[in-house]
Amino acid sequence: MPINGLTVTGIVPGSIGDELGIEPGDKIIEINGQLVRDIIDYRFLTSDEELVVKLINSDGEEWLMEIEKDFDEDLGLDFGTETLGRIKRCQNKCLFCFVDQMAPGMRKSLYVKDDDYRHSFLHGNFVTLTNVREEELQRIINQRLSPLYISVHTTNPQLRRKMMSNPRAANIMYQLETLAEAGIEMHTQVVLCPEINDGEELSRTVHDLVDLYPQVRSLAVVPVGLTKYREGLAGLRRFTPKEAGKIVQQIENWQDNFIARFNYPFVFASDEFYIMSGRPIPPDERYADYPQIENGIGLTRIFLDQWAEAEQKLPQEISPPKKVALVTGSLAYTIIEPVVKRLNKIKGLKVNLYKISNRFFGESVTVAGLITGSDLLQQLPGKDLGDKIIIPAVMLKDQEGDVFLDDITLDELSNKLGVPIQPVNDPLELVETLVKD
């Protein structure tokens, strides 16, 4: 829900706000007669060159300030982290909801179901639009909150209502068409569930959405994620490798058609579908401008291309000799394995590659980003860990510091295993960590 004004927490020295004498604790209430509900209102309203700002200072006095500035000039005010107020919570009960499958006893923030269109605009979060009222739809249009990232799942209104257990879910095409007509750019996704929204239903969804291109700019198709904590939830299963191969082929056929029509592939299969099916990762051009990178689509291609670049810089020998353990999830193991074979050709370097099963969420969860500290603590003792353990940085949650999903910190894990741990983001960092002292 919106908040009543924004409280100033800091002022840039020499800025307009500093010159006007605005101080921490002052609250910006209105700009040009419009209520400031959140940071989006503030940014939109302060883009004008002439402003009338109403604020209440820390003593409770109301001020009106007339300001003339350049169009792109900022007032120099900081409002800290509480700039959106209470987030809009998800009102759906999706068959495949990952939050409903979380392990019990974890920190409260992991059980929060965010479905806030403002977070979609600001941070690229996928939202369903089921809790967006008509006036909020109009706000998106008026303030040009674009691009948005929207979880569609299916354009069949009856099926979407059933999948999300929400009657408002049936309005998706009206919402998308309204936003598209207003020129709002959207990136969409389908969480694909076997025998529910795949096959002909997926075909319908793809063709309904591509009809709104280029306002609907892209569509990601990702497989449903299932943990072992599904008691009392809908009976879902994973795709088989054969089914994953058929989905990849279907999507590549659509891409061929869309590239011929628009010079743009539009629909993208997740990396998981390619790895599950054993099919080769597409070349760079098939990912165009990587519109779904935040969804993990194309990360494997980027990794392979970065590795090809890093491989050219590998030395023939390193000194002093070094031995390390490199760990990853089961999904990425086949991608990392040839990399490790090449690294082990360097004289003086020994890399032991270990595949970590996800026992915390269940072994059907295969991505490295959901490996927990307890998974590593259970599976690495007794293995040859060498001088250092290298992990993918995605195992750690940046917003929480160096901590895994299960709240084990990097330092705690390192102390218990007796070996330093180094997170790396990409092959270039990996090579730098390995070949430099």
One Martini backbone bead per residue (centre of mass of N, CA, C, O) as a GRO file, in nm:
protein
  437
    1MET     BB    1   0.099   0.033   0.017
    2PRO     BB    2   0.083   0.344   0.036
    3ILE     BB    3   0.237   0.636   0.151
    4ASN     BB    4   0.256   0.937   0.357
    5GLY     BB    5   0.509   1.010   0.228
    6LEU     BB    6   0.859   1.123   0.252
    7THR     BB    7   1.145   1.058   0.440
    8VAL     BB    8   1.425   1.219   0.514
    9THR     BB    9   1.779   1.093   0.544
   10GLY     BB   10   1.926   1.270   0.310
   11ILE     BB   11   2.180   1.509   0.178
   12VAL     BB   12   2.326   1.657  -0.080
   13PRO     BB   13   2.583   1.843  -0.109
   14GLY     BB   14   2.483   2.130  -0.298
   15SER     BB   15   2.201   2.090  -0.338
   16ILE     BB   16   1.886   2.191  -0.353
   17GLY     BB   17   1.806   2.081  -0.075
   18ASP     BB   18   2.041   2.217   0.077
   19GLU     BB   19   1.976   2.517  -0.005
   20LEU     BB   20   1.675   2.494   0.131
   21GLY     BB   21   1.709   2.333   0.420
   22ILE     BB   22   1.682   2.043   0.415
   23GLU     BB   23   1.612   1.776   0.649
   24PRO     BB   24   1.631   1.530   0.841
   25GLY     BB   25   1.277   1.433   0.885
   26ASP     BB   26   1.157   1.538   0.655
   27LYS     BB   27   0.835   1.558   0.473
   28ILE     BB   28   0.715   1.463   0.167
   29ILE     BB   29   0.384   1.523   0.041
   30GLU     BB   30   0.392   1.735  -0.209
   31ILE     BB   31   0.367   1.779  -0.579
   32ASN     BB   32   0.189   1.981  -0.751
   33GLY     BB   33  -0.071   1.867  -0.573
   34GLN     BB   34   0.060   1.580  -0.538
   35LEU     BB   35   0.068   1.294  -0.392
   36VAL     BB   36   0.323   1.124  -0.208
   37ARG     BB   37   0.337   0.773  -0.190
   38ASP     BB   38   0.620   0.729  -0.342
   39ILE     BB   39   0.908   0.706  -0.527
   40ILE     BB   40   0.761   0.719  -0.798
   41ASP     BB   41   0.618   0.983  -0.760
   42TYR     BB   42   0.868   1.153  -0.706
   43ARG     BB   43   1.012   1.105  -0.978
   44PHE     BB   44   0.784   1.200  -1.161
   45LEU     BB   45   0.733   1.491  -1.035
   46THR     BB   46   1.053   1.589  -1.048
   47SER     BB   47   1.071   1.621  -1.372
   48ASP     BB   48   1.000   1.891  -1.350
   49GLU     BB   49   1.093   2.239  -1.364
   50GLU     BB   50   0.834   2.312  -1.184
   51LEU     BB   51   0.800   2.342  -0.825
   52VAL     BB   52   0.569   2.244  -0.555
   53VAL     BB   53   0.667   2.191  -0.222
   54LYS     BB   54   0.543   1.984   0.035
   55LEU     BB   55   0.633   2.006   0.385
   56ILE     BB   56   0.725   1.841   0.693
   57ASN     BB   57   0.883   1.899   0.963
   58SER     BB   58   1.013   1.792   1.267
   59ASP     BB   59   0.810   2.024   1.408
   60GLY     BB   60   0.534   2.030   1.216
   61GLU     BB   61   0.591   2.216   0.986
   62GLU     BB   62   0.462   2.381   0.702
   63TRP     BB   63   0.589   2.379   0.368
   64LEU     BB   64   0.654   2.593   0.079
   65MET     BB   65   0.826   2.519  -0.234
   66GLU     BB   66   0.985   2.693  -0.492
   67ILE     BB   67   1.103   2.536  -0.801
   68GLU     BB   68   1.382   2.572  -1.024
   69LYS     BB   69   1.480   2.348  -1.295
   70ASP     BB   70   1.608   2.107  -1.450
   71PHE     BB   71   1.483   1.827  -1.584
   72ASP     BB   72   1.752   1.636  -1.479
   73GLU     BB   73   1.735   1.752  -1.192
   74ASP     BB   74   1.814   1.692  -0.869
   75LEU     BB   75   1.746   1.739  -0.521
   76GLY     BB   76   1.922   1.546  -0.320
   77LEU     BB   77   1.738   1.312  -0.198
   78ASP     BB   78   1.708   1.084   0.075
   79PHE     BB   79   1.496   0.778   0.184
   80GLY     BB   80   1.611   0.516   0.183
   81THR     BB   81   1.423   0.202   0.201
   82GLU     BB   82   1.131   0.335   0.277
   83THR     BB   83   0.961   0.392  -0.041
   84LEU     BB   84   0.675   0.193  -0.058
   85GLY     BB   85   0.596   0.050   0.171
   86ARG     BB   86   0.368  -0.172   0.163
   87ILE     BB   87   0.348  -0.452   0.009
   88LYS     BB   88   0.211  -0.635  -0.238
   89ARG     BB   89   0.036  -0.917  -0.207
   90CYS     BB   90  -0.034  -1.227  -0.275
   91GLN     BB   91  -0.368  -1.374  -0.391
   92ASN     BB   92  -0.270  -1.648  -0.461
   93LYS     BB   93  -0.293  -2.025  -0.541
   94CYS     BB   94  -0.064  -2.181  -0.676
   95LEU     BB   95   0.025  -2.491  -0.781
   96PHE     BB   96   0.362  -2.391  -0.805
   97CYS     BB   97   0.444  -2.259  -0.555
   98PHE     BB   98   0.745  -2.208  -0.391
   99VAL     BB   99   0.672  -2.097  -0.111
  100ASP     BB  100   0.487  -2.350  -0.036
  101GLN     BB  101   0.782  -2.528  -0.052
  102MET     BB  102   0.911  -2.446   0.192
  103ALA     BB  103   1.089  -2.476   0.449
  104PRO     BB  104   1.075  -2.500   0.768
  105GLY     BB  105   1.213  -2.246   0.984
  106MET     BB  106   1.261  -1.996   0.833
  107ARG     BB  107   1.289  -1.696   0.741
  108LYS     BB  108   1.031  -1.478   0.688
  109SER     BB  109   1.114  -1.355   0.405
  110LEU     BB  110   1.072  -1.642   0.246
  111TYR     BB  111   0.733  -1.618   0.280
  112VAL     BB  112   0.705  -1.382   0.095
  113LYS     BB  113   0.446  -1.260  -0.130
  114ASP     BB  114   0.532  -1.091  -0.404
  115ASP     BB  115   0.288  -0.858  -0.598
  116ASP     BB  116   0.446  -0.582  -0.712
  117TYR     BB  117   0.452  -0.357  -0.967
  118ARG     BB  118   0.680  -0.175  -0.855
  119HIS     BB  119   0.897  -0.398  -0.841
  120SER     BB  120   0.893  -0.460  -1.136
  121PHE     BB  121   0.995  -0.182  -1.230
  122LEU     BB  122   1.252  -0.154  -1.033
  123HIS     BB  123   1.355  -0.495  -1.026
  124GLY     BB  124   1.211  -0.731  -1.213
  125ASN     BB  125   0.967  -0.852  -1.101
  126PHE     BB  126   0.734  -1.096  -1.101
  127VAL     BB  127   0.389  -1.054  -1.195
  128THR     BB  128   0.020  -1.104  -1.222
  129LEU     BB  129  -0.212  -0.861  -1.174
  130THR     BB  130  -0.450  -0.959  -0.975
  131ASN     BB  131  -0.407  -0.682  -0.772
  132VAL     BB  132  -0.489  -0.484  -1.007
  133ARG     BB  133  -0.638  -0.204  -1.042
  134GLU     BB  134  -0.762   0.027  -1.252
  135GLU     BB  135  -0.602   0.270  -1.124
  136GLU     BB  136  -0.326   0.122  -1.145
  137LEU     BB  137  -0.323   0.084  -1.446
  138GLN     BB  138  -0.328   0.391  -1.497
  139ARG     BB  139  -0.065   0.457  -1.355
  140ILE     BB  140   0.123   0.300  -1.535
  141ILE     BB  141   0.053   0.473  -1.783
  142ASN     BB  142   0.102   0.766  -1.680
  143GLN     BB  143   0.409   0.685  -1.558
  144ARG     BB  144   0.562   0.481  -1.730
  145LEU     BB  145   0.585   0.169  -1.619
  146SER     BB  146   0.878   0.083  -1.788
  147PRO     BB  147   0.920  -0.218  -1.756
  148LEU     BB  148   0.742  -0.523  -1.724
  149TYR     BB  149   0.694  -0.829  -1.520
  150ILE     BB  150   0.499  -1.117  -1.632
  151SER     BB  151   0.291  -1.367  -1.509
  152VAL     BB  152   0.101  -1.583  -1.707
  153HIS     BB  153   0.112  -1.916  -1.805
  154THR     BB  154  -0.178  -1.829  -1.935
  155THR     BB  155  -0.447  -1.723  -2.172
  156ASN     BB  156  -0.647  -1.905  -2.043
  157PRO     BB  157  -0.884  -1.810  -1.829
  158GLN     BB  158  -0.971  -2.077  -1.693
  159LEU     BB  159  -0.686  -2.190  -1.640
  160ARG     BB  160  -0.571  -1.953  -1.478
  161ARG     BB  161  -0.776  -1.964  -1.253
  162LYS     BB  162  -0.699  -2.252  -1.167
  163MET     BB  163  -0.385  -2.222  -1.124
  164MET     BB  164  -0.441  -1.953  -0.915
  165SER     BB  165  -0.701  -1.937  -0.747
  166ASN     BB  166  -0.827  -1.677  -0.927
  167PRO     BB  167  -1.066  -1.492  -1.083
  168ARG     BB  168  -0.873  -1.247  -1.179
  169ALA     BB  169  -0.687  -1.413  -1.378
  170ALA     BB  170  -0.880  -1.385  -1.640
  171ASN     BB  171  -0.774  -1.069  -1.715
  172ILE     BB  172  -0.498  -1.068  -1.871
  173MET     BB  173  -0.560  -0.972  -2.166
  174TYR     BB  174  -0.676  -0.701  -2.093
  175GLN     BB  175  -0.423  -0.594  -1.952
  176LEU     BB  176  -0.221  -0.631  -2.183
  177GLU     BB  177  -0.376  -0.467  -2.397
  178THR     BB  178  -0.383  -0.201  -2.243
  179LEU     BB  179  -0.075  -0.166  -2.215
  180ALA     BB  180   0.001  -0.194  -2.513
  181GLU     BB  181  -0.168   0.048  -2.620
  182ALA     BB  182   0.017   0.245  -2.424
  183GLY     BB  183   0.333   0.133  -2.457
  184ILE     BB  184   0.399  -0.094  -2.267
  185GLU     BB  185   0.657  -0.280  -2.160
  186MET     BB  186   0.688  -0.649  -2.178
  187HIS     BB  187   0.775  -0.929  -1.973
  188THR     BB  188   0.734  -1.282  -1.992
  189GLN     BB  189   0.591  -1.583  -1.826
  190VAL     BB  190   0.619  -1.951  -1.805
  191VAL     BB  191   0.512  -2.197  -1.593
  192LEU     BB  192   0.570  -2.529  -1.664
  193CYS     BB  193   0.323  -2.793  -1.668
  194PRO     BB  194   0.251  -3.103  -1.688
  195GLU     BB  195  -0.057  -3.140  -1.844
  196ILE     BB  196  -0.159  -2.820  -1.837
  197ASN     BB  197   0.031  -2.568  -2.005
  198ASP     BB  198   0.099  -2.732  -2.241
  199GLY     BB  199   0.114  -2.764  -2.562
  200GLU     BB  200  -0.164  -2.616  -2.675
  201GLU     BB  201  -0.155  -2.403  -2.452
  202LEU     BB  202   0.120  -2.287  -2.525
  203SER     BB  203   0.050  -2.210  -2.811
  204ARG     BB  204  -0.166  -2.006  -2.737
  205THR     BB  205   0.011  -1.821  -2.566
  206VAL     BB  206   0.222  -1.743  -2.774
  207HIS     BB  207   0.018  -1.621  -2.988
  208ASP     BB  208  -0.112  -1.410  -2.805
  209LEU     BB  209   0.155  -1.256  -2.732
  210VAL     BB  210   0.275  -1.199  -3.021
  211ASP     BB  211   0.036  -1.006  -3.098
  212LEU     BB  212   0.183  -0.782  -2.886
  213TYR     BB  213   0.401  -0.719  -3.059
  214PRO     BB  214   0.647  -0.522  -2.894
  215GLN     BB  215   0.528  -0.481  -2.611
  216VAL     BB  216   0.559  -0.775  -2.606
  217ARG     BB  217   0.892  -0.874  -2.601
  218SER     BB  218   0.881  -1.142  -2.410
  219LEU     BB  219   0.923  -1.512  -2.356
  220ALA     BB  220   0.933  -1.735  -2.087
  221VAL     BB  221   1.024  -2.088  -2.046
  222VAL     BB  222   0.968  -2.268  -1.745
  223PRO     BB  223   1.010  -2.501  -1.516
  224VAL     BB  224   0.887  -2.652  -1.268
  225GLY     BB  225   0.935  -2.625  -0.918
  226LEU     BB  226   1.030  -2.900  -0.692
  227THR     BB  227   0.990  -3.002  -0.376
  228LYS     BB  228   0.958  -3.199  -0.075
  229TYR     BB  229   0.732  -2.967   0.017
  230ARG     BB  230   0.405  -3.110  -0.081
  231GLU     BB  231   0.206  -3.134   0.133
  232GLY     BB  232  -0.123  -3.078   0.015
  233LEU     BB  233  -0.053  -3.049  -0.278
  234ALA     BB  234  -0.036  -3.057  -0.589
  235GLY     BB  235   0.001  -3.292  -0.845
  236LEU     BB  236   0.331  -3.287  -0.951
  237ARG     BB  237   0.577  -3.291  -1.217
  238ARG     BB  238   0.836  -3.354  -1.401
  239PHE     BB  239   1.019  -3.342  -1.668
  240THR     BB  240   1.135  -3.516  -1.911
  241PRO     BB  241   1.383  -3.532  -2.133
  242LYS     BB  242   1.195  -3.578  -2.376
  243GLU     BB  243   1.002  -3.342  -2.318
  244ALA     BB  244   1.218  -3.122  -2.319
  245GLY     BB  245   1.298  -3.163  -2.618
  246LYS     BB  246   1.020  -3.087  -2.737
  247ILE     BB  247   1.010  -2.800  -2.627
  248VAL     BB  248   1.263  -2.694  -2.762
  249GLN     BB  249   1.172  -2.750  -3.052
  250GLN     BB  250   0.919  -2.577  -3.046
  251ILE     BB  251   1.063  -2.308  -2.979
  252GLU     BB  252   1.257  -2.305  -3.223
  253ASN     BB  253   1.035  -2.293  -3.433
  254TRP     BB  254   0.922  -2.023  -3.343
  255GLN     BB  255   1.178  -1.862  -3.375
  256ASP     BB  256   1.204  -1.889  -3.677
  257ASN     BB  257   0.942  -1.736  -3.737
  258PHE     BB  258   1.007  -1.467  -3.579
  259ILE     BB  259   1.267  -1.394  -3.724
  260ALA     BB  260   1.131  -1.366  -4.000
  261ARG     BB  261   0.923  -1.140  -3.903
  262PHE     BB  262   1.116  -0.958  -3.668
  263ASN     BB  263   1.414  -1.025  -3.597
  264TYR     BB  264   1.297  -1.201  -3.342
  265PRO     BB  265   1.244  -1.463  -3.113
  266PHE     BB  266   1.078  -1.394  -2.821
  267VAL     BB  267   1.110  -1.702  -2.745
  268PHE     BB  268   1.230  -1.882  -2.439
  269ALA     BB  269   1.424  -2.127  -2.320
  270SER     BB  270   1.542  -2.265  -2.065
  271ASP     BB  271   1.832  -2.397  -1.959
  272GLU     BB  272   1.706  -2.649  -1.830
  273PHE     BB  273   1.588  -2.775  -2.086
  274TYR     BB  274   1.858  -2.824  -2.225
  275ILE     BB  275   1.999  -2.993  -2.006
  276MET     BB  276   1.781  -3.212  -1.966
  277SER     BB  277   1.793  -3.295  -2.289
  278GLY     BB  278   2.098  -3.256  -2.414
  279ARG     BB  279   2.103  -2.996  -2.558
  280PRO     BB  280   2.236  -2.748  -2.714
  281ILE     BB  281   2.341  -2.445  -2.669
  282PRO     BB  282   2.273  -2.169  -2.798
  283PRO     BB  283   2.360  -1.915  -2.962
  284ASP     BB  284   2.382  -1.583  -2.911
  285GLU     BB  285   2.162  -1.489  -3.128
  286ARG     BB  286   1.916  -1.643  -2.981
  287TYR     BB  287   1.922  -1.405  -2.740
  288ALA     BB  288   1.991  -1.142  -2.838
  289ASP     BB  289   1.935  -0.908  -2.565
  290TYR     BB  290   1.870  -1.065  -2.310
  291PRO     BB  291   1.564  -1.023  -2.167
  292GLN     BB  292   1.591  -1.300  -1.952
  293ILE     BB  293   1.834  -1.293  -1.744
  294GLU     BB  294   1.677  -1.278  -1.463
  295ASN     BB  295   1.564  -1.582  -1.541
  296GLY     BB  296   1.834  -1.740  -1.656
  297ILE     BB  297   1.833  -1.676  -1.963
  298GLY     BB  298   2.164  -1.735  -2.096
  299LEU     BB  299   2.385  -1.801  -1.881
  300THR     BB  300   2.527  -2.036  -2.024
  301ARG     BB  301   2.620  -1.884  -2.272
  302ILE     BB  302   2.786  -1.676  -2.119
  303PHE     BB  303   2.973  -1.876  -1.985
  304LEU     BB  304   3.091  -2.003  -2.247
  305ASP     BB  305   3.202  -1.738  -2.365
  306GLN     BB  306   3.382  -1.665  -2.121
  307TRP     BB  307   3.548  -1.922  -2.131
  308ALA     BB  308   3.668  -1.884  -2.413
  309GLU     BB  309   3.821  -1.630  -2.322
  310ALA     BB  310   3.975  -1.745  -2.072
  311GLU     BB  311   4.126  -1.982  -2.216
  312GLN     BB  312   4.333  -1.794  -2.372
  313LYS     BB  313   4.477  -1.716  -2.070
  314LEU     BB  314   4.606  -1.973  -2.008
  315PRO     BB  315   4.840  -2.134  -1.857
  316GLN     BB  316   5.073  -2.399  -1.844
  317GLU     BB  317   5.171  -2.283  -1.556
  318ILE     BB  318   5.196  -2.302  -1.196
  319SER     BB  319   5.332  -2.095  -0.917
  320PRO     BB  320   5.250  -2.256  -0.696
  321PRO     BB  321   5.094  -2.516  -0.627
  322LYS     BB  322   4.738  -2.616  -0.672
  323LYS     BB  323   4.442  -2.700  -0.470
  324VAL     BB  324   4.091  -2.748  -0.555
  325ALA     BB  325   3.741  -2.698  -0.493
  326LEU     BB  326   3.458  -2.754  -0.707
  327VAL     BB  327   3.119  -2.644  -0.680
  328THR     BB  328   2.787  -2.777  -0.772
  329GLY     BB  329   2.518  -2.843  -0.929
  330SER     BB  330   2.360  -3.079  -1.124
  331LEU     BB  331   2.291  -2.902  -1.372
  332ALA     BB  332   2.597  -2.773  -1.419
  333TYR     BB  333   2.798  -3.011  -1.434
  334THR     BB  334   2.815  -3.060  -1.750
  335ILE     BB  335   2.937  -2.772  -1.800
  336ILE     BB  336   3.193  -2.788  -1.600
  337GLU     BB  337   3.356  -3.044  -1.667
  338PRO     BB  338   3.527  -2.944  -1.921
  339VAL     BB  339   3.662  -2.715  -1.768
  340VAL     BB  340   3.818  -2.889  -1.564
  341LYS     BB  341   3.980  -3.055  -1.766
  342ARG     BB  342   4.138  -2.811  -1.873
  343LEU     BB  343   4.260  -2.710  -1.603
  344ASN     BB  344   4.417  -2.993  -1.551
  345LYS     BB  345   4.645  -2.916  -1.777
  346ILE     BB  346   4.774  -2.749  -1.568
  347LYS     BB  347   5.062  -2.708  -1.431
  348GLY     BB  348   5.001  -2.726  -1.076
  349LEU     BB  349   4.691  -2.802  -1.120
  350LYS     BB  350   4.406  -2.893  -0.903
  351VAL     BB  351   4.067  -2.994  -0.982
  352ASN     BB  352   3.785  -3.063  -0.784
  353LEU     BB  353   3.473  -3.198  -0.874
  354TYR     BB  354   3.149  -3.127  -0.716
  355LYS     BB  355   2.837  -3.271  -0.669
  356ILE     BB  356   2.543  -3.118  -0.539
  357SER     BB  357   2.288  -3.215  -0.354
  358ASN     BB  358   1.946  -3.133  -0.276
  359ARG     BB  359   1.844  -3.200   0.049
  360PHE     BB  360   1.677  -2.963   0.153
  361PHE     BB  361   1.454  -2.956  -0.100
  362GLY     BB  362   1.551  -3.164  -0.303
  363GLU     BB  363   1.671  -3.342  -0.586
  364SER     BB  364   1.485  -3.181  -0.798
  365VAL     BB  365   1.672  -2.956  -0.713
  366THR     BB  366   1.941  -2.825  -0.941
  367VAL     BB  367   2.022  -2.549  -0.870
  368ALA     BB  368   2.277  -2.360  -0.735
  369GLY     BB  369   2.104  -2.123  -0.591
  370LEU     BB  370   1.971  -2.368  -0.381
  371ILE     BB  371   2.212  -2.416  -0.230
  372THR     BB  372   2.321  -2.501   0.086
  373GLY     BB  373   2.517  -2.511   0.358
  374SER     BB  374   2.423  -2.796   0.452
  375ASP     BB  375   2.491  -2.942   0.194
  376LEU     BB  376   2.797  -2.892   0.215
  377LEU     BB  377   2.838  -3.002   0.507
  378GLN     BB  378   2.744  -3.301   0.430
  379GLN     BB  379   2.926  -3.354   0.141
  380LEU     BB  380   3.241  -3.261   0.190
  381PRO     BB  381   3.331  -3.437   0.392
  382GLY     BB  382   3.616  -3.641   0.293
  383LYS     BB  383   3.712  -3.460   0.081
  384ASP     BB  384   3.923  -3.315  -0.156
  385LEU     BB  385   3.978  -2.963  -0.090
  386GLY     BB  386   4.240  -2.848  -0.035
  387ASP     BB  387   4.298  -2.492  -0.025
  388LYS     BB  388   4.006  -2.454  -0.171
  389ILE     BB  389   3.676  -2.329  -0.209
  390ILE     BB  390   3.456  -2.315  -0.491
  391ILE     BB  391   3.177  -2.100  -0.555
  392PRO     BB  392   2.888  -1.992  -0.654
  393ALA     BB  393   2.754  -1.681  -0.588
  394VAL     BB  394   2.442  -1.772  -0.605
  395MET     BB  395   2.438  -1.909  -0.316
  396LEU     BB  396   2.432  -1.616  -0.236
  397LYS     BB  397   2.278  -1.342  -0.056
  398ASP     BB  398   2.333  -1.018  -0.093
  399GLN     BB  399   2.105  -0.885   0.094
  400GLU     BB  400   2.238  -1.077   0.347
  401GLY     BB  401   2.505  -1.141   0.256
  402ASP     BB  402   2.722  -1.409   0.351
  403VAL     BB  403   2.450  -1.609   0.284
  404PHE     BB  404   2.250  -1.864   0.301
  405LEU     BB  405   1.929  -1.979   0.297
  406ASP     BB  406   1.995  -2.126   0.596
  407ASP     BB  407   2.195  -1.902   0.750
  408ILE     BB  408   2.464  -1.980   0.661
  409THR     BB  409   2.776  -1.874   0.667
  410LEU     BB  410   3.075  -1.851   0.521
  411ASP     BB  411   3.245  -1.861   0.783
  412GLU     BB  412   3.111  -2.105   0.914
  413LEU     BB  413   3.175  -2.307   0.690
  414SER     BB  414   3.480  -2.270   0.683
  415ASN     BB  415   3.534  -2.354   0.979
  416LYS     BB  416   3.404  -2.645   0.960
  417LEU     BB  417   3.595  -2.734   0.705
  418GLY     BB  418   3.889  -2.588   0.708
  419VAL     BB  419   3.829  -2.393   0.452
  420PRO     BB  420   3.846  -2.173   0.226
  421ILE     BB  421   3.600  -1.955   0.062
  422GLN     BB  422   3.522  -1.886  -0.293
  423PRO     BB  423   3.341  -1.670  -0.466
  424VAL     BB  424   3.204  -1.679  -0.806
  425ASN     BB  425   3.064  -1.535  -1.113
  426ASP     BB  426   3.285  -1.633  -1.332
  427PRO     BB  427   3.534  -1.747  -1.538
  428LEU     BB  428   3.726  -1.509  -1.489
  429GLU     BB  429   3.731  -1.540  -1.180
  430LEU     BB  430   3.820  -1.830  -1.173
  431VAL     BB  431   4.093  -1.797  -1.313
  432GLU     BB  432   4.208  -1.585  -1.122
  433THR     BB  433   4.194  -1.766  -0.868
  434LEU     BB  434   4.379  -2.001  -0.984
  435VAL     BB  435   4.646  -1.841  -1.122
  436LYS     BB  436   4.655  -1.661  -0.874
  437ASP     BB  437   4.804  -1.579  -0.562
   0.00000   0.00000   0.00000
